[in-house]
Amino acid sequence: MSVVVRPVSSRRDIKEFIELPYRLHSNSEVWVPPLRLERRIFLMRSQNAFFSHGDAQLFLAERDGRVVGRISAQYDEHFNEFHDNRWGMFGFLELEDAPDILPPLLDAARAWLRAHGRDRLIGPMDFTINDELGVMIEGFERMPFIRQPWHPPYYQRLCEQAGLAKEVDLLMYELVIADRSKILPIIFKLAEQVEPRHGIRIRRMSRRSLRKDMDRFAEVYNAAWSDNWGFVPYSKRDLDVYAQEMQLVFDRNWFMVAETAEGDTAAIAITVPDVNQVLAKMNGRLLPFGWWHYLRKAKTIDRVRVGFLGVKPEYQHTGIAAGLYVEHFDTATRVQQKWGEMGWILETNRNMNKAMEAMGGRVVRRFRVYASDLGAGS
């Protein structure tokens, strides 16, 4: 039977869209089922800040009335304005291992994007680069961390058979943050000089100050990451929603701000205890016992994801990055979380990749972003 692709247009379609990865990956020993409720809220236009500056259409692929694949097509006006382009994106990619499913899904995404004035396709991303991003190329045997995609190996093959070309690879580094012996001594020397020489101190965020500190985070992010591939500045609406999400995973030990004596923000580090270790026990549901596992998460989680660690350009000579690295290693001696992963880091970011190597990090995952021109269509 041939594959038919249609837009998601009903509550039943949304349910089918959300359920597909649970069926595809139910036999995987490492895939972590997301909370179904969270996925439903994430896709709601009224709840996701993406829809304040972008638009999207979801699609399902069916064979003989059975869902065999899914995709989204979306564009982000903030992305287009910042980069002065008309690119669109695809995301939420899930499909069975058959070569005739992805081409019509991509055709549907391309047609929708062309109709909305886009001229290039990149992805997958759900919906932005700060959500789940890329197709897994290495690391299949490892349980994914929070906001990391997981795919079986055939996804790469199907993407490349469908004509998608590599845009960039993203790397994740494993760091045993309780093991100081693997860090080059220069890191400690630089960290020791940060306060006496430059007057910069590191403080912890609090739940009460979290929303204000998200504004400080945006200051650093918008300055330090602006030259990175795919960068999009955070808006106030983005930060409002992001702060609410961070409340669910907040741990004072791991949320850090570096400030000058005058109160200027020099650097930021947001490291998140990996709640995927809890979600793995919940099987995508809060009931009947999922809530119990979540409430006991402090006893379950022994790893963290270092999601953002950045320094404003005018403070990059101070060694504050080394100060934040050492603070992470010191924190790991006091808490349950002893190791983690840092990234993603662009394969082309030589400075960050060298820094990871200097701290004894090793690449354990690789994700690939693909691209293609949209063409004129038929």
DRENDO-1510 file (C-alpha; in Angstrom, 1 decimal, always signed):
<recs>
REC; n; res; u; v; w
REC; 1; MET; +0.0; +0.0; +0.0 .
REC; 2; SER; +1.2; +3.5; -0.8 .
REC; 3; VAL; +1.9; +6.1; +1.9 .
REC; 4; VAL; -0.6; +9.0; +2.3 .
REC; 5; VAL; +0.4; +12.2; +4.1 .
REC; 6; ARG; -2.2; +14.5; +5.6 .
REC; 7; PRO; -2.2; +17.5; +7.9 .
REC; 8; VAL; -3.0; +17.1; +11.6 .
REC; 9; SER; -6.4; +18.7; +12.0 .
REC; 10; SER; -8.2; +17.1; +15.0 .
REC; 11; ARG; -7.8; +16.0; +18.6 .
REC; 12; ARG; -7.6; +12.4; +17.4 .
REC; 13; ASP; -4.8; +13.4; +15.0 .
REC; 14; ILE; -2.9; +15.1; +17.8 .
REC; 15; LYS; -3.2; +11.9; +19.9 .
REC; 16; GLU; -1.9; +9.8; +17.0 .
REC; 17; PHE; +1.0; +12.3; +16.5 .
REC; 18; ILE; +2.0; +12.1; +20.1 .
REC; 19; GLU; +1.6; +8.3; +20.4 .
REC; 20; LEU; +3.7; +7.3; +17.4 .
REC; 21; PRO; +7.2; +7.3; +19.2 .
REC; 22; TYR; +5.8; +5.3; +22.1 .
REC; 23; ARG; +4.9; +2.5; +19.6 .
REC; 24; LEU; +8.1; +2.8; +17.6 .
REC; 25; HIS; +10.5; +2.7; +20.5 .
REC; 26; SER; +8.7; +0.7; +23.1 .
REC; 27; ASN; +11.2; -2.2; +22.8 .
REC; 28; SER; +14.2; +0.1; +23.2 .
REC; 29; GLU; +16.2; -0.4; +26.4 .
REC; 30; VAL; +17.3; +3.3; +26.5 .
REC; 31; TRP; +14.6; +5.5; +25.0 .
REC; 32; VAL; +12.8; +7.6; +27.6 .
REC; 33; PRO; +9.1; +8.1; +27.2 .
REC; 34; PRO; +8.2; +11.8; +27.6 .
REC; 35; LEU; +5.2; +12.7; +29.6 .
REC; 36; ARG; +2.2; +12.6; +27.3 .
REC; 37; LEU; +0.6; +15.6; +29.1 .
REC; 38; GLU; +3.8; +17.6; +28.6 .
REC; 39; ARG; +3.9; +16.8; +24.9 .
REC; 40; ARG; +0.2; +17.8; +24.5 .
REC; 41; ILE; +0.9; +21.1; +26.2 .
REC; 42; PHE; +4.0; +21.7; +24.2 .
REC; 43; LEU; +2.1; +21.4; +21.0 .
REC; 44; MET; -0.6; +23.9; +22.1 .
REC; 45; ARG; -0.5; +27.3; +20.4 .
REC; 46; SER; -1.7; +29.0; +23.6 .
REC; 47; GLN; +1.0; +27.5; +25.8 .
REC; 48; ASN; +4.2; +27.4; +23.6 .
REC; 49; ALA; +6.0; +30.7; +23.3 .
REC; 50; PHE; +7.2; +29.6; +19.8 .
REC; 51; PHE; +3.8; +30.5; +18.4 .
REC; 52; SER; +4.2; +34.1; +19.4 .
REC; 53; HIS; +6.9; +34.5; +16.7 .
REC; 54; GLY; +6.4; +31.5; +14.5 .
REC; 55; ASP; +3.9; +29.1; +12.9 .
REC; 56; ALA; +3.8; +25.4; +12.2 .
REC; 57; GLN; +1.9; +22.6; +10.7 .
REC; 58; LEU; +2.0; +19.0; +11.8 .
REC; 59; PHE; +1.6; +16.0; +9.4 .
REC; 60; LEU; +0.9; +12.3; +9.7 .
REC; 61; ALA; +1.9; +9.6; +7.2 .
REC; 62; GLU; -0.5; +6.6; +6.9 .
REC; 63; ARG; -0.4; +3.3; +5.2 .
REC; 64; ASP; -3.7; +1.5; +4.8 .
REC; 65; GLY; -5.1; +3.7; +7.6 .
REC; 66; ARG; -2.2; +3.1; +10.0 .
REC; 67; VAL; +0.1; +5.9; +11.1 .
REC; 68; VAL; +3.7; +5.1; +10.1 .
REC; 69; GLY; +5.4; +8.5; +10.3 .
REC; 70; ARG; +5.1; +12.1; +11.4 .
REC; 71; ILE; +6.8; +15.4; +10.7 .
REC; 72; SER; +6.3; +19.1; +11.4 .
REC; 73; ALA; +7.0; +22.1; +9.1 .
REC; 74; GLN; +7.6; +25.4; +10.8 .
REC; 75; TYR; +9.2; +28.8; +10.5 .
REC; 76; ASP; +10.5; +31.2; +13.1 .
REC; 77; GLU; +10.2; +34.9; +12.3 .
REC; 78; HIS; +12.8; +35.8; +15.0 .
REC; 79; PHE; +15.2; +33.4; +13.3 .
REC; 80; ASN; +14.5; +34.8; +9.9 .
REC; 81; GLU; +14.9; +38.4; +11.0 .
REC; 82; PHE; +18.1; +37.8; +12.9 .
REC; 83; HIS; +19.8; +35.9; +10.0 .
REC; 84; ASP; +18.1; +37.9; +7.2 .
REC; 85; ASN; +16.9; +34.7; +5.5 .
REC; 86; ARG; +13.7; +32.9; +4.6 .
REC; 87; TRP; +14.6; +29.4; +5.9 .
REC; 88; GLY; +12.0; +27.0; +7.3 .
REC; 89; MET; +12.4; +24.0; +9.6 .
REC; 90; PHE; +11.1; +20.5; +10.0 .
REC; 91; GLY; +10.9; +18.6; +13.2 .
REC; 92; PHE; +9.2; +15.9; +15.4 .
REC; 93; LEU; +10.6; +13.3; +13.0 .
REC; 94; GLU; +9.4; +9.8; +13.7 .
REC; 95; LEU; +8.9; +7.0; +11.2 .
REC; 96; GLU; +9.0; +3.3; +10.6 .
REC; 97; ASP; +12.0; +1.7; +8.8 .
REC; 98; ALA; +10.7; +1.9; +5.2 .
REC; 99; PRO; +12.2; +4.0; +2.4 .
REC; 100; ASP; +8.8; +5.3; +1.0 .
REC; 101; ILE; +7.7; +7.1; +4.2 .
REC; 102; LEU; +10.1; +10.1; +4.6 .
REC; 103; PRO; +10.0; +11.4; +1.0 .
REC; 104; PRO; +6.3; +12.2; +1.0 .
REC; 105; LEU; +6.6; +13.6; +4.5 .
REC; 106; LEU; +9.3; +15.9; +3.4 .
REC; 107; ASP; +7.3; +16.9; +0.3 .
REC; 108; ALA; +4.4; +17.9; +2.5 .
REC; 109; ALA; +6.7; +20.0; +4.7 .
REC; 110; ARG; +8.4; +21.6; +1.7 .
REC; 111; ALA; +5.0; +22.5; +0.1 .
REC; 112; TRP; +3.7; +24.1; +3.3 .
REC; 113; LEU; +7.0; +26.1; +3.7 .
REC; 114; ARG; +7.0; +27.2; +0.1 .
REC; 115; ALA; +3.4; +28.4; +0.5 .
REC; 116; HIS; +4.7; +30.5; +3.5 .
REC; 117; GLY; +7.5; +32.1; +1.5 .
REC; 118; ARG; +10.4; +30.0; +2.7 .
REC; 119; ASP; +13.3; +28.9; +0.4 .
REC; 120; ARG; +15.4; +26.4; +2.5 .
REC; 121; LEU; +14.7; +23.5; +4.8 .
REC; 122; ILE; +16.7; +22.6; +7.9 .
REC; 123; GLY; +16.1; +20.2; +10.8 .
REC; 124; PRO; +14.9; +18.2; +12.5 .
REC; 125; MET; +14.1; +20.5; +15.5 .
REC; 126; ASP; +11.1; +20.6; +17.8 .
REC; 127; PHE; +10.3; +23.6; +17.2 .
REC; 128; THR; +13.6; +25.5; +17.8 .
REC; 129; ILE; +17.3; +24.8; +18.2 .
REC; 130; ASN; +16.9; +24.9; +22.0 .
REC; 131; ASP; +14.3; +22.1; +21.9 .
REC; 132; GLU; +15.2; +18.6; +20.8 .
REC; 133; LEU; +17.5; +19.0; +17.8 .
REC; 134; GLY; +19.1; +16.8; +15.2 .
REC; 135; VAL; +19.1; +13.1; +14.2 .
REC; 136; MET; +21.2; +10.8; +16.4 .
REC; 137; ILE; +24.4; +9.6; +14.6 .
REC; 138; GLU; +26.4; +8.3; +17.6 .
REC; 139; GLY; +25.4; +7.3; +21.1 .
REC; 140; PHE; +22.5; +4.9; +20.4 .
REC; 141; GLU; +23.4; +2.7; +23.4 .
REC; 142; ARG; +23.1; +5.5; +26.0 .
REC; 143; MET; +19.9; +6.7; +27.7 .
REC; 144; PRO; +19.2; +10.2; +26.5 .
REC; 145; PHE; +19.4; +13.2; +28.8 .
REC; 146; ILE; +16.7; +15.8; +29.2 .
REC; 147; ARG; +15.9; +17.5; +25.8 .
REC; 148; GLN; +18.1; +15.1; +23.9 .
REC; 149; PRO; +16.5; +13.2; +21.0 .
REC; 150; TRP; +17.0; +9.5; +20.6 .
REC; 151; HIS; +16.6; +7.7; +17.3 .
REC; 152; PRO; +17.4; +4.2; +16.1 .
REC; 153; PRO; +20.3; +4.0; +13.6 .
REC; 154; TYR; +18.0; +3.7; +10.5 .
REC; 155; TYR; +16.9; +7.3; +10.8 .
REC; 156; GLN; +20.2; +8.6; +9.5 .
REC; 157; ARG; +20.0; +6.1; +6.6 .
REC; 158; LEU; +16.5; +7.2; +5.7 .
REC; 159; CYS; +17.3; +10.9; +5.9 .
REC; 160; GLU; +20.3; +10.5; +3.5 .
REC; 161; GLN; +18.4; +8.2; +1.2 .
REC; 162; ALA; +15.7; +10.9; +0.9 .
REC; 163; GLY; +18.3; +13.4; -0.3 .
REC; 164; LEU; +18.9; +15.5; +2.8 .
REC; 165; ALA; +22.4; +16.9; +3.1 .
REC; 166; LYS; +24.5; +17.4; +6.3 .
REC; 167; GLU; +24.3; +21.0; +7.6 .
REC; 168; VAL; +26.3; +20.6; +10.9 .
REC; 169; ASP; +27.0; +18.0; +13.6 .
REC; 170; LEU; +26.4; +18.7; +17.3 .
REC; 171; LEU; +28.5; +17.0; +20.0 .
REC; 172; MET; +27.8; +16.0; +23.6 .
REC; 173; TYR; +30.7; +15.5; +26.0 .
REC; 174; GLU; +30.7; +13.2; +29.0 .
REC; 175; LEU; +32.3; +14.8; +32.1 .
REC; 176; VAL; +32.9; +12.9; +35.3 .
REC; 177; ILE; +32.5; +16.1; +37.3 .
REC; 178; ALA; +33.6; +14.6; +40.6 .
REC; 179; ASP; +37.0; +13.6; +39.1 .
REC; 180; ARG; +39.4; +16.6; +39.4 .
REC; 181; SER; +42.4; +14.6; +38.3 .
REC; 182; LYS; +41.4; +14.8; +34.6 .
REC; 183; ILE; +41.4; +18.6; +34.5 .
REC; 184; LEU; +44.4; +20.4; +33.2 .
REC; 185; PRO; +46.1; +22.4; +36.1 .
REC; 186; ILE; +45.7; +25.7; +34.2 .
REC; 187; ILE; +42.0; +25.5; +34.7 .
REC; 188; PHE; +42.4; +25.7; +38.5 .
REC; 189; LYS; +45.0; +28.5; +38.2 .
REC; 190; LEU; +42.7; +30.6; +36.1 .
REC; 191; ALA; +39.8; +30.0; +38.4 .
REC; 192; GLU; +41.8; +31.1; +41.5 .
REC; 193; GLN; +42.5; +34.5; +39.8 .
REC; 194; VAL; +38.9; +35.4; +38.9 .
REC; 195; GLU; +37.9; +37.2; +42.1 .
REC; 196; PRO; +41.2; +38.7; +43.3 .
REC; 197; ARG; +42.2; +40.0; +39.9 .
REC; 198; HIS; +38.9; +40.8; +38.3 .
REC; 199; GLY; +36.4; +41.2; +41.1 .
REC; 200; ILE; +34.0; +38.6; +39.8 .
REC; 201; ARG; +32.1; +36.4; +42.1 .
REC; 202; ILE; +29.9; +33.4; +41.5 .
REC; 203; ARG; +26.5; +33.2; +43.2 .
REC; 204; ARG; +23.6; +30.7; +43.1 .
REC; 205; MET; +20.2; +31.5; +41.7 .
REC; 206; SER; +17.1; +31.0; +43.9 .
REC; 207; ARG; +13.6; +30.0; +43.1 .
REC; 208; ARG; +12.4; +33.5; +44.1 .
REC; 209; SER; +14.9; +35.3; +41.8 .
REC; 210; LEU; +14.7; +32.8; +39.0 .
REC; 211; ARG; +12.6; +34.9; +36.6 .
REC; 212; LYS; +14.9; +38.0; +37.1 .
REC; 213; ASP; +17.9; +35.7; +36.6 .
REC; 214; MET; +16.5; +34.5; +33.3 .
REC; 215; ASP; +16.8; +38.1; +32.1 .
REC; 216; ARG; +20.5; +37.9; +33.1 .
REC; 217; PHE; +20.7; +34.6; +31.3 .
REC; 218; ALA; +19.3; +36.3; +28.2 .
REC; 219; GLU; +21.9; +39.0; +28.4 .
REC; 220; VAL; +24.7; +36.5; +28.3 .
REC; 221; TYR; +23.0; +34.2; +25.8 .
REC; 222; ASN; +22.2; +37.0; +23.4 .
REC; 223; ALA; +25.8; +38.3; +23.6 .
REC; 224; ALA; +27.9; +35.1; +23.8 .
REC; 225; TRP; +26.0; +32.8; +21.4 .
REC; 226; SER; +25.1; +35.4; +18.7 .
REC; 227; ASP; +27.7; +34.2; +16.3 .
REC; 228; ASN; +26.7; +30.5; +16.6 .
REC; 229; TRP; +25.0; +28.6; +13.9 .
REC; 230; GLY; +21.2; +28.8; +14.3 .
REC; 231; PHE; +21.2; +31.4; +17.0 .
REC; 232; VAL; +17.9; +33.1; +17.9 .
REC; 233; PRO; +17.7; +35.8; +20.6 .
REC; 234; TYR; +15.3; +35.1; +23.5 .
REC; 235; SER; +12.2; +37.3; +23.7 .
REC; 236; LYS; +10.4; +38.3; +26.9 .
REC; 237; ARG; +7.6; +35.8; +26.2 .
REC; 238; ASP; +10.2; +33.0; +25.6 .
REC; 239; LEU; +11.8; +33.8; +29.0 .
REC; 240; ASP; +8.5; +33.9; +30.8 .
REC; 241; VAL; +7.8; +30.3; +29.6 .
REC; 242; TYR; +11.3; +29.2; +30.0 .
REC; 243; ALA; +11.4; +30.3; +33.6 .
REC; 244; GLN; +8.2; +28.3; +34.3 .
REC; 245; GLU; +9.8; +25.2; +32.8 .
REC; 246; MET; +13.0; +25.7; +34.8 .
REC; 247; GLN; +11.0; +25.7; +38.1 .
REC; 248; LEU; +10.2; +22.1; +37.5 .
REC; 249; VAL; +13.9; +21.1; +37.3 .
REC; 250; PHE; +15.4; +23.8; +39.4 .
REC; 251; ASP; +18.3; +22.9; +41.8 .
REC; 252; ARG; +20.0; +25.7; +43.6 .
REC; 253; ASN; +23.3; +23.8; +43.5 .
REC; 254; TRP; +23.6; +24.0; +39.7 .
REC; 255; PHE; +22.1; +27.3; +38.6 .
REC; 256; MET; +24.9; +29.9; +38.7 .
REC; 257; VAL; +25.5; +33.6; +37.9 .
REC; 258; ALA; +28.9; +35.3; +37.8 .
REC; 259; GLU; +28.7; +39.0; +38.6 .
REC; 260; THR; +31.1; +42.0; +39.0 .
REC; 261; ALA; +31.3; +44.0; +42.2 .
REC; 262; GLU; +29.1; +46.6; +40.4 .
REC; 263; GLY; +26.4; +44.0; +39.8 .
REC; 264; ASP; +27.0; +43.5; +36.0 .
REC; 265; THR; +26.4; +40.0; +34.8 .
REC; 266; ALA; +29.6; +38.5; +33.4 .
REC; 267; ALA; +28.6; +34.8; +32.9 .
REC; 268; ILE; +25.9; +32.3; +33.5 .
REC; 269; ALA; +25.7; +28.5; +33.9 .
REC; 270; ILE; +22.4; +26.6; +33.9 .
REC; 271; THR; +23.0; +22.9; +34.7 .
REC; 272; VAL; +19.9; +20.7; +35.0 .
REC; 273; PRO; +19.6; +17.5; +37.1 .
REC; 274; ASP; +18.6; +14.9; +34.5 .
REC; 275; VAL; +14.9; +14.2; +35.1 .
REC; 276; ASN; +15.0; +11.7; +32.3 .
REC; 277; GLN; +16.2; +9.2; +35.0 .
REC; 278; VAL; +12.8; +9.7; +36.6 .
REC; 279; LEU; +10.7; +9.8; +33.4 .
REC; 280; ALA; +12.2; +6.4; +32.5 .
REC; 281; LYS; +10.3; +5.0; +35.5 .
REC; 282; MET; +7.0; +6.9; +34.8 .
REC; 283; ASN; +6.3; +5.4; +31.3 .
REC; 284; GLY; +4.9; +8.7; +30.0 .
REC; 285; ARG; +2.2; +9.0; +32.7 .
REC; 286; LEU; +1.6; +10.8; +36.0 .
REC; 287; LEU; -1.0; +8.2; +37.0 .
REC; 288; PRO; -1.2; +5.9; +38.8 .
REC; 289; PHE; +2.4; +6.0; +40.2 .
REC; 290; GLY; +4.3; +8.4; +38.0 .
REC; 291; TRP; +3.8; +11.3; +40.5 .
REC; 292; TRP; +5.4; +9.1; +43.2 .
REC; 293; HIS; +8.6; +8.6; +41.2 .
REC; 294; TYR; +8.7; +12.4; +40.4 .
REC; 295; LEU; +8.4; +13.4; +44.1 .
REC; 296; ARG; +11.3; +11.0; +44.9 .
REC; 297; LYS; +13.5; +12.4; +42.1 .
REC; 298; ALA; +16.2; +13.7; +44.4 .
REC; 299; LYS; +17.0; +10.0; +45.4 .
REC; 300; THR; +17.0; +8.9; +41.7 .
REC; 301; ILE; +19.1; +11.4; +39.8 .
REC; 302; ASP; +22.8; +11.0; +39.8 .
REC; 303; ARG; +23.7; +13.0; +36.6 .
REC; 304; VAL; +23.3; +16.4; +35.2 .
REC; 305; ARG; +23.1; +18.1; +31.8 .
REC; 306; VAL; +25.2; +21.3; +31.5 .
REC; 307; GLY; +22.9; +23.0; +29.0 .
REC; 308; PHE; +24.2; +26.6; +29.0 .
REC; 309; LEU; +27.6; +27.9; +30.2 .
REC; 310; GLY; +28.5; +31.2; +28.6 .
REC; 311; VAL; +30.5; +34.4; +29.2 .
REC; 312; LYS; +29.9; +37.8; +27.8 .
REC; 313; PRO; +32.6; +38.8; +25.2 .
REC; 314; GLU; +34.0; +41.6; +27.4 .
REC; 315; TYR; +34.7; +39.2; +30.3 .
REC; 316; GLN; +36.1; +36.3; +28.3 .
REC; 317; HIS; +39.7; +37.3; +29.3 .
REC; 318; THR; +39.0; +37.0; +33.0 .
REC; 319; GLY; +39.0; +33.2; +33.3 .
REC; 320; ILE; +35.5; +33.2; +34.6 .
REC; 321; ALA; +34.6; +30.2; +32.4 .
REC; 322; ALA; +37.3; +28.2; +34.3 .
REC; 323; GLY; +35.8; +29.5; +37.5 .
REC; 324; LEU; +32.4; +28.1; +36.6 .
REC; 325; TYR; +34.0; +24.8; +35.5 .
REC; 326; VAL; +35.7; +24.4; +38.8 .
REC; 327; GLU; +32.6; +25.4; +40.7 .
REC; 328; HIS; +30.8; +22.5; +38.9 .
REC; 329; PHE; +33.5; +20.1; +40.0 .
REC; 330; ASP; +33.4; +21.4; +43.6 .
REC; 331; THR; +29.6; +21.1; +43.7 .
REC; 332; ALA; +29.8; +17.4; +42.6 .
REC; 333; THR; +31.8; +16.6; +45.8 .
REC; 334; ARG; +28.8; +17.7; +47.9 .
REC; 335; VAL; +25.8; +16.4; +46.1 .
REC; 336; GLN; +24.5; +13.2; +44.6 .
REC; 337; GLN; +25.1; +14.1; +41.0 .
REC; 338; LYS; +28.7; +13.1; +40.1 .
REC; 339; TRP; +28.8; +13.1; +36.3 .
REC; 340; GLY; +27.0; +14.5; +33.3 .
REC; 341; GLU; +27.1; +15.6; +29.7 .
REC; 342; MET; +27.8; +19.1; +28.4 .
REC; 343; GLY; +26.4; +20.5; +25.1 .
REC; 344; TRP; +25.4; +20.5; +22.5 .
REC; 345; ILE; +28.6; +22.0; +21.1 .
REC; 346; LEU; +29.0; +22.7; +17.4 .
REC; 347; GLU; +31.7; +20.5; +15.8 .
REC; 348; THR; +33.1; +23.7; +14.3 .
REC; 349; ASN; +33.5; +25.4; +17.7 .
REC; 350; ARG; +37.2; +24.8; +18.2 .
REC; 351; ASN; +37.5; +26.8; +21.4 .
REC; 352; MET; +34.7; +25.0; +23.2 .
REC; 353; ASN; +35.9; +21.6; +22.0 .
REC; 354; LYS; +39.4; +22.3; +23.3 .
REC; 355; ALA; +38.0; +23.4; +26.6 .
REC; 356; MET; +36.0; +20.1; +26.9 .
REC; 357; GLU; +39.2; +18.2; +26.2 .
REC; 358; ALA; +41.1; +20.2; +28.8 .
REC; 359; MET; +38.6; +19.0; +31.4 .
REC; 360; GLY; +38.9; +15.4; +30.5 .
REC; 361; GLY; +35.6; +15.3; +28.5 .
REC; 362; ARG; +35.0; +12.8; +25.7 .
REC; 363; VAL; +32.5; +12.9; +22.9 .
REC; 364; VAL; +29.7; +10.3; +23.6 .
REC; 365; ARG; +26.9; +11.5; +21.3 .
REC; 366; ARG; +26.6; +13.2; +17.9 .
REC; 367; PHE; +23.5; +14.7; +16.4 .
REC; 368; ARG; +23.2; +15.8; +12.8 .
REC; 369; VAL; +21.2; +18.6; +11.4 .
REC; 370; TYR; +20.2; +18.3; +7.7 .
REC; 371; ALA; +19.2; +20.8; +5.1 .
REC; 372; SER; +17.9; +21.0; +1.5 .
REC; 373; ASP; +16.7; +23.7; -0.8 .
REC; 374; LEU; +12.9; +23.9; -1.3 .
REC; 375; GLY; +12.9; +24.4; -5.0 .
REC; 376; ALA; +10.0; +25.7; -7.0 .
REC; 377; GLY; +7.7; +22.7; -6.3 .
REC; 378; SER; +5.2; +21.2; -8.6 .
</recs>
